Amino acid sequence: MNANEHLDFYNPDSIYYGNSRHYIQQLENKVRQQQAEIEELKAKLQLHEAMDNQCASLMQQFRKVSEK
């Protein structure tokens, strides 16, 4: 094995291969965690939008009743 192969991140015989795989796994875990947080925030946003729409509808009904 020459010096370049010995330091190659993609070569399983390299001294850096294990570290790079560990680093990639950490990044993948972080991305999964962030994606879960994004999905949770999307769900909360949809709930808030539904509540806003409901409030707007109720205000509209209240105004119609008040005008009579």
C-alpha positions in Angstrom: 0.0 0.0 0.0 1.4 3.4 -0.9 1.2 6.5 1.2 -1.9 7.9 -0.7 -3.8 4.6 -0.2 -2.8 4.6 3.5 -4.5 8.0 4.0 -7.5 7.4 1.7 -10.8 8.1 3.4 -12.5 5.6 1.0 -10.1 2.7 1.3 -11.2 0.2 3.9 -7.5 -0.5 4.7 -6.8 3.1 5.3 -6.2 4.5 8.8 -8.8 7.2 8.2 -11.6 4.9 6.8 -13.0 4.0 10.2 -13.0 7.6 11.4 -14.6 8.9 8.2 -17.3 6.2 8.5 -17.9 7.2 12.1 -18.1 10.9 11.1 -20.5 10.1 8.3 -22.8 8.2 10.7 -22.8 11.1 13.1 -23.8 13.4 10.2 -26.5 11.0 9.1 -27.9 10.9 12.7 -27.9 14.7 12.9 -29.7 15.0 9.6 -32.4 12.5 10.8 -32.8 14.4 14.0 -33.1 17.7 12.2 -35.6 16.2 9.7 -37.7 14.9 12.6 -37.7 18.4 14.1 -38.7 19.9 10.8 -41.6 17.5 10.5 -42.7 18.4 14.1 -42.6 22.1 13.3 -44.6 21.6 10.1 -47.3 19.8 12.1 -47.3 22.6 14.7 -47.5 25.2 11.9 -50.5 23.4 10.3 -52.3 23.3 13.6 -51.7 27.1 14.1 -52.9 27.8 10.6 -56.1 25.8 11.3 -56.6 27.7 14.5 -56.1 31.0 12.8 -58.6 30.0 10.1 -61.1 29.0 12.8 -60.6 32.3 14.6 -61.1 34.3 11.4 -64.3 32.3 10.7 -65.6 32.9 14.2 -64.8 36.7 14.0 -66.7 36.9 10.7 -69.7 35.2 12.2 -69.6 37.5 15.2 -69.5 40.6 12.9 -72.5 39.4 10.9 -74.5 38.8 14.1 -73.4 42.2 15.5 -74.5 44.0 12.3 -78.1 42.7 12.7 
